[in-house]
Amino acid sequence: MLECKTVTLRTRPLKNGMLSYYLDYYPGYRDQETMKTIRHEGLNIYIYANPKNERERNFNATMSEKAEAIRCRRFESIVNDRYDFFDRHKLKADFLEYYRRQLRKHDQKWEFVYHHFYNFVHGKCTFEEIDIDLCNKFREYLLNAKQLTQALSAVVAAVLLFRKYPMMRMRRQDLRLHGKLLRQITVLAIPIAVQSAFNNLGNLVAQSAVNLFGEATMAAYTAASRIGTLALMPVETIGSSLSVYASQNHGAGKPQRIRQGVRASLQLSLVVSTVLGVFLLLCGRQMAGLFLAAPEITLFKTLSSTFPRIPRRQLCPEQSQ
């Protein structure tokens, strides 16, 4: 069987004063179906034989770059023993139809990609048109489509909201600052802001101390933080629900229901925290296995049993000197 060794870009003259680019394959490729030897491939790229001005010279340079890019792709395919580009029938086949048949073998994400790609190419795409440039443009299309979809969803949601609830429509008098309302909001927001600031500051201080012990300790501490976050999520959800409940009843002038809601939330939080605390005491190390490798799990077990007894000078050696 003949195998191509080199791919050369050549030109042949035309009657209208143009040159036609073609590829010369040596020693050629024998088609396994027709048993014919293929030596040349026309590229349908033309340049001026004798450019007369700057415009024609620029045109020749652009077309030459395209022809050279095709030659490089063909040579790369030959190096990798891929000769499918010789089959012009396959290259002209419908890529969208092939992709649609593959959907049955994959999950729903492939179907979403198919619909986006179908819209991107306006329902027509052959295998010959698939290249790196098309893939990069499709990637940009997907990024822009996501942003446009989000923006469109926001606009539609706002229109429907304003139509269904006239009280939500913005009026000119709504743009004024209400001093009394602003003070009430500030008084309610300051405690929450201070609490969040101290929590973040405490996490920062703890993380800086843990970093002194190396990467394995940092990984173990990160795993413990994630487990703690999972354990706190139910209580935080109860607190968020209580804030909405309290706001609604405060606006309705029912302080008694707010007190009842606070008591019920505290009881529920206590029960949930107790159950989760017992679960973490019994299965905390198994939970760490979800986030850590074997050496880090061993370190996690050691730290979990000895951390309460570690002296302060070992946690912060620089401060103890």
C-alpha atoms as one frame of an Amber mdcrd trajectory, in Angstrom:
protein
   0.000   0.000   0.000   1.307   3.436  -0.924   1.808   5.790   1.995   2.356
   9.518   1.705   5.659  10.842   2.942   5.579  14.509   1.966   2.951  17.134
   1.217   4.024  20.006  -1.041   2.050  23.148  -1.818   2.175  23.964  -5.535
   0.409  26.218  -8.039  -0.779  25.743 -11.598  -1.483  28.634 -14.006  -4.977
  29.432 -15.216  -6.061  31.201 -18.413  -7.382  34.307 -16.640  -4.038  35.317
 -15.194  -4.605  33.538 -11.896  -2.816  30.704 -10.127  -4.579  27.767  -8.504
  -3.177  26.158  -5.367  -3.053  22.370  -5.059  -1.320  19.829  -2.826   1.151
  17.310  -4.194   1.340  14.053  -2.227   4.392  11.845  -2.620   4.455   8.973
  -3.357   0.668   9.156  -3.160  -2.184   7.324  -1.484  -4.058   4.313  -2.864
  -7.782   4.362  -2.214  -8.764   1.024  -0.671 -12.152   0.991  -2.429 -11.304
   2.174  -5.938  -7.606   1.124  -5.789  -6.715   4.365  -7.531  -3.630   6.312
  -6.531  -4.280   9.871  -5.396  -1.413  12.284  -5.971  -3.022  15.715  -6.035
  -5.727  17.616  -4.205  -7.185  20.875  -5.461  -7.801  23.483  -2.775 -10.040
  25.889  -4.753  -7.802  28.733  -3.612  -6.653  31.204  -6.247  -4.127  34.051
  -6.293  -3.012  36.661  -8.820  -0.109  35.493 -10.972   1.223  39.050 -11.292
  -0.270  41.309  -8.594  -0.432  44.908  -9.796  -1.215  46.818  -6.619  -1.171
  46.594  -2.844  -4.713  45.215  -2.656  -3.857  42.256  -4.908  -0.621  41.611
  -2.993  -2.518  41.563   0.298  -5.082  39.202  -1.251  -2.293  36.861  -2.353
  -0.752  36.885   1.120  -4.074  36.018   2.780  -4.872  33.194   0.355  -1.333
  31.822   0.653  -1.662  31.643   4.423  -4.904  29.714   4.091  -3.349  27.278
   1.638  -0.325  26.747   3.878  -2.597  26.125   6.862  -4.405  23.392   4.903
  -1.061  21.853   3.908   0.029  21.744   7.560  -3.227  20.050   8.582  -2.884
  17.476   5.825   0.714  16.718   6.771  -0.257  16.362  10.432  -2.980  13.882
   9.464  -0.526  11.854   7.389   1.997  11.748  10.228  -0.792  10.337  12.439
  -1.762   7.790   9.718  -5.130   9.433   9.110  -6.103   9.469   5.441  -9.823
  10.103   5.805  -9.515  13.553   4.222  -9.057  11.856   0.844 -12.624  10.608
   1.029 -14.433  13.686  -0.289 -17.820  12.010   0.144 -17.297  11.646   3.892
 -16.044  15.208   4.212 -19.207  16.469   2.508 -21.445  14.407   4.815 -23.815
  16.114   7.263 -22.095  16.494  10.620 -25.343  17.499  12.334 -27.020  14.267
  11.285 -24.080  12.264  12.594 -24.158  14.184  15.889 -27.899  13.634  16.211
 -27.446   9.866  15.885 -24.841   9.936  18.634 -27.269  11.533  21.090 -28.804
   8.167  21.938 -25.508   6.968  23.408 -24.942   9.941  25.716 -26.680  11.992
  28.379 -28.916  15.045  27.986 -26.015  17.487  27.918 -25.185  16.293  24.408
 -28.695  17.210  23.324 -28.340  20.724  24.726 -25.028  21.143  22.889 -26.635
  19.837  19.696 -29.418  22.451  19.797 -26.917  25.260  20.461 -24.612  24.082
  17.669 -27.584  23.704  15.300 -28.538  27.335  15.912 -24.923  28.446  15.674
 -24.401  26.971  12.181 -27.987  27.769  11.084 -28.817  24.091  10.560 -26.030
  23.311   8.057 -22.569  21.902   8.771 -20.400  19.301   7.050 -17.390  17.422
   8.371 -15.192  19.504   6.092 -16.209  22.678   7.923 -15.169  21.402  11.356
 -11.871  23.016  12.330 -10.232  24.774  15.261 -11.494  28.180  14.177 -15.112
  26.957  14.133 -14.706  25.366  17.575 -13.297  28.587  19.035 -16.161  30.618
  17.563 -18.687  28.128  18.933 -17.076  28.454  22.372 -17.476  32.246  22.221
 -21.067  31.754  21.082 -21.808  29.544  24.107 -20.289  32.077  26.517 -22.268
  34.934  24.992 -25.433  32.813  24.750 -25.265  32.086  28.470 -24.987  35.769
  29.295 -27.745  36.698  26.861 -30.000  33.982  28.278 -29.473  35.231  31.816
 -30.136  38.825  30.781 -33.245  37.814  28.837 -34.529  35.778  31.793 -34.037
  38.761  34.092 -35.931  41.061  31.703 -38.819  38.604  31.253 -39.034  38.005
  35.006 -39.126  41.761  35.687 -41.834  42.351  33.066 -44.024  39.551  34.420
 -43.463  40.711  37.986 -44.416  44.303  37.245 -47.503  43.244  35.287 -48.797
  40.871  37.933 -47.896  43.014  40.944 -48.398  46.735  40.211 -47.083  47.614
  43.682 -43.612  46.470  42.539 -43.430  49.099  39.789 -40.818  51.792  40.337
 -42.170  55.309  40.697 -40.427  58.649  40.880 -41.180  59.128  44.575 -39.599
  55.721  45.291 -36.194  57.109  44.337 -36.114  59.434  47.336 -34.217  58.502
  50.495 -36.415  57.900  53.538 -34.392  58.852  56.584 -36.528  57.016  59.124
 -36.621  53.811  57.109 -32.885  54.039  56.436 -32.166  54.342  60.174 -34.335
  51.316  60.941 -32.564  49.237  58.312 -29.154  50.374  59.570 -29.978  49.474
  63.179 -31.048  45.992  62.089 -28.112  45.504  59.703 -25.236  46.563  61.988
 -25.380  43.507  64.322 -25.463  41.127  61.353 -22.580  42.951  59.649 -20.467
  42.935  62.817 -21.154  39.230  63.364 -20.152  38.379  59.784 -17.006  40.512
  60.064 -15.878  38.798  63.281 -16.596  35.350  61.825 -14.467  36.080  58.759
 -11.731  37.633  60.884 -11.687  34.585  63.150 -11.437  32.258  60.168  -8.573
  34.325  58.779  -6.639  34.182  62.064  -7.221  30.448  62.434  -6.176  29.784
  58.837  -2.961  31.806  59.240  -2.050  29.751  62.344  -2.809  26.446  60.622
  -0.685  27.383  57.599   2.413  27.168  59.808   2.092  23.379  60.012   2.379
  22.616  56.280   0.212  21.416  53.413  -1.089  18.218  55.040  -2.341  20.104
  58.085  -3.908  22.750  55.870  -5.737  20.011  53.947  -6.969  18.441  57.196
  -8.138  21.823  58.489  -9.919  22.540  55.197 -11.700  19.186  55.426 -12.791
  19.952  58.985 -14.047  23.366  57.861 -16.121  21.790  55.096 -17.610  19.270
  57.499 -18.406  22.100  59.896 -20.054  24.044  57.075 -22.238  21.044  56.235
 -23.210  20.690  59.887 -24.114  24.382  60.179 -26.187  24.536  57.010 -29.448
  23.310  58.661 -29.134  25.834  61.491 -28.298  28.643  59.069 -31.304  27.703
  56.961 -33.529  27.861  60.033 -32.104  31.301  60.828 -32.739  32.545  57.295
 -36.315  31.265  57.390 -36.832  32.900  60.765 -35.659  36.274  59.439 -38.280
  36.164  56.674 -40.944  34.990  59.109 -40.071  37.745  61.586 -40.065  40.411
  58.867 -43.519  39.429  57.657 -45.000  39.431  61.142 -43.252  42.668  62.063
 -44.822  44.302  59.030 -48.207  42.851  60.003 -47.857  44.174  63.566 -47.848
  40.750  65.257 -44.907  40.708  67.706 -46.374  37.768  69.629 -45.975  35.515
  66.584 -42.356  36.641  66.259 -41.641  35.503  69.847 -43.342  32.187  69.169
 -41.294  31.737  65.999 -38.042  32.504  67.826 -38.808  29.934  70.539 -39.761
  27.278  67.977 -36.618  28.004  65.934 -34.385  27.733  69.003 -35.919  24.402
  69.943 -35.575  23.050  66.423 -31.980  24.309  66.150 -31.094  22.686  69.471
 -32.489  19.331  68.364 -30.794  19.463  64.952 -27.470  20.577  66.444 -27.560
  17.786  69.011 -28.252  15.137  66.397 -25.553  16.453  64.053 -23.076  16.814
  66.924 -23.531  13.196  67.962 -23.250  12.084  64.333 -19.977  13.977  63.839
 -18.530  12.592  67.075 -19.246   9.057  65.913 -18.631   9.400  62.155 -16.463
  12.508  61.828 -13.389  10.614  60.691 -15.391   8.740  58.066 -16.722  12.065
  56.833 -13.131  13.302  56.506 -12.475  10.451  54.088 -14.688  12.227  51.563
 -12.225  15.125  51.350  -8.807  13.714  52.279  -6.304  11.170  51.012  -5.003
   8.375  53.239  -1.977  10.235  54.768  -4.087  13.304  55.422  -6.792  11.180
  57.088  -4.176   9.865  59.506  -3.122  13.425  60.308  -6.771  14.420  60.673
  -7.311  11.647  63.242  -4.236  12.741  65.173  -5.251  16.393  65.190  -8.852
  15.628  66.150  -7.693  13.743  69.246  -4.803  16.017  70.294  -5.828  19.503
  69.154  -7.505  20.509  72.445  -4.257  19.720  74.296  -1.814  21.477  71.942
  -0.123  24.360  73.847  -0.449  27.839  72.436   3.307  28.127  71.823   3.091
  25.171  69.403   0.235  26.717  67.469   1.940  30.107  67.172   5.689  29.519
  67.596   6.558  32.979  66.271   4.469  34.723  68.917   5.926  32.651  71.772
   9.471  33.745  71.039
